[in-house]
Amino acid sequence: AQTPVKVTVTGAAGQIGYALLFRIASGQLLGADVPVKLSLLEIPQAVKAAEGTAMELDDCAFPLLSGIEVTDDANKAFDGASVALLVGARPRTAGMERGDLLQANGGIFGPQGKAINDNAADDIRVLVVGNPANTNALIAQQHAPDVPAERFTAMTRLDHNRALSQLAAKLQVPVTEVKKMTIWGNHSATQYPDLYHAEVGGKIAAEQVDEAWLRDTFIPTVAKRGAAIIEARGASSAASAANAAIDHVYDWVNGSEWTSAAIPSDGSYGVPEGLISSFPVVSRDGRWEIIQGLEIDAFSRERIDASVRELEEERAAVRQLGLI
Ligand code: NAX
């Protein structure tokens, strides 16, 4: 039998953790034939709640789940890990400045990056979900000099899936008809969901909707969907975020068609090297590759640049704070 793959989830007692862990244990993260070992990392105050979730995982008797550990020790949690889902983060609270938010998250993602560097398996793959996800991923990566930089990624797959769903609804087609969707830039309100390369029925999506809808409805609806969910549900997206994390890692390991992921830039499309920015990607042989050679029209250029500028500002801020 195959040796179990260790998957570490931080913020395991949170609401995304609760939606995520059962899907990992059931085989949806890595495949229906891959046994997994779960490590749940939490802050001390939440260890007991994570232990409760672990009890429920036990009670599912998942055939693929070979063991669960719950800890507040990052070195232990990442020891031998092949997949790390960094979900736990410090949320922005009322009156908090960006600098305070970055500082607080630097205090989480710096040490976790180091713990990954020192303890994880050679094939470690990291997905950062906790916000500000792109910059948290950059902080973690900068504390893990021995891990190939490309193994640190941030999640824009939820934005991608939201864009698929909004466009499919507008054109009244199944989501499976929508191809080549891209989210560019930061997982924030500046993100750019691109319909100039997306295709429906083999034709460019932007040509099948009016420009006003694309600019004034589609883009803001996708970018502000998180807030709309909070407004409706009284709590932030959890199951859909967990679903997107599953999609990201499954595709990364098993290969994919055109999708979106925030990965370290190699300078493609004018995105400064090293920034962890969302691109059109395909997963091949266990690696994300940026889809090359796309023509970028003036409108898209402006939107991509605005989101990338925000990422550059965040990078400059964490440098200034000495976090990287
Ligand atoms: P919750 O507040 O329900 O859970 C967060 C958990 O993280 C808590 O249990 C907390 O104790 C734990 N935690 C905090 N610091 C930790 C540390 N240093 N080590 C380990 N655990 C720690 O939040 P939840 O709704 O689960 O959301 C988690 C994160 O995902 C937030 O930062 C949120 O903003 C982010 N999101 C990112 C999305 C994306 O698309 N990239 C979408 C969904 C979500 O908003």
Residues whose N, C-alpha, C, O or C-beta is under 5 A from the ligand:
A	BS01	NAX	T10 G11 A13 G14 Q15 I16 G17 L41 E42 I43 A46 V87 G88 A89 I108 V128 V129 G130 N131 A133 M155 L158 H187 S236 S237 A241
